[in-house]
Amino acid sequence: MTTEKVLSPVEDKKINGDIINSPIWKKAYKPEEVTDEVLRTYPAWFEYTIKFDGLKPIQMTKFKAI
């Protein structure tokens, strides 16, 4: 089990209800993938801390707007 930070311009307040099908995955980035150009593309960003079992997301443990 690993814990990773995922950045997305999509806010999903009900992510733990159906984490696998959450809309955040359509525009999800690792922190190191986000360039200044990508940051300027969207007006708001959200950081999700998510537990994974291999490649499968299991649970969101933290959320914050950035």
C-alpha positions in Angstrom: 0.0 0.0 0.0 1.4 3.4 -1.0 0.2 6.9 -0.4 0.5 9.5 -3.2 -0.4 13.1 -3.8 -2.5 13.8 -6.8 -3.3 17.2 -8.2 -6.4 18.0 -10.2 -8.4 21.0 -11.3 -11.5 19.0 -10.5 -13.1 19.2 -7.1 -14.8 16.0 -5.9 -16.2 16.3 -2.4 -17.7 12.8 -2.6 -14.6 11.1 -3.8 -14.5 8.4 -1.1 -18.0 7.2 -2.2 -16.7 6.0 -5.6 -13.0 6.8 -5.7 -12.3 4.6 -8.8 -14.8 6.5 -11.0 -14.2 9.9 -9.6 -14.0 12.7 -12.2 -10.6 13.8 -10.8 -8.9 11.1 -12.8 -9.7 12.7 -16.2 -7.3 15.6 -15.3 -5.1 14.1 -12.6 -1.4 15.0 -12.3 1.5 14.0 -10.1 3.0 17.1 -8.4 6.2 16.8 -10.5 4.2 16.8 -13.8 2.6 20.2 -13.1 4.4 23.0 -15.0 3.6 26.7 -14.8 1.8 26.4 -18.1 -0.5 23.7 -16.8 -1.1 25.6 -13.6 -2.3 28.7 -15.6 -4.7 26.5 -17.7 -7.1 26.1 -14.8 -8.3 28.7 -12.3 -8.3 26.3 -9.2 -6.3 23.3 -8.2 -6.9 20.6 -5.5 -4.5 18.3 -3.8 -5.7 14.8 -2.9 -3.6 12.5 -0.8 -4.7 9.0 -1.8 -3.8 5.5 -0.7 -3.2 3.0 -3.5 -3.1 -0.8 -3.6 -0.8 -1.1 -6.5 -2.5 1.0 -9.2 -5.9 0.8 -7.6 -7.0 3.9 -5.5 -8.4 2.8 -2.2 -9.0 5.8 0.0 -8.5 9.6 0.1 -6.9 10.6 3.3 -6.4 14.3 2.9 -7.8 17.1 0.6 -6.9 20.7 0.2 -7.4 23.5 -2.2 -4.2 25.0 -3.5 
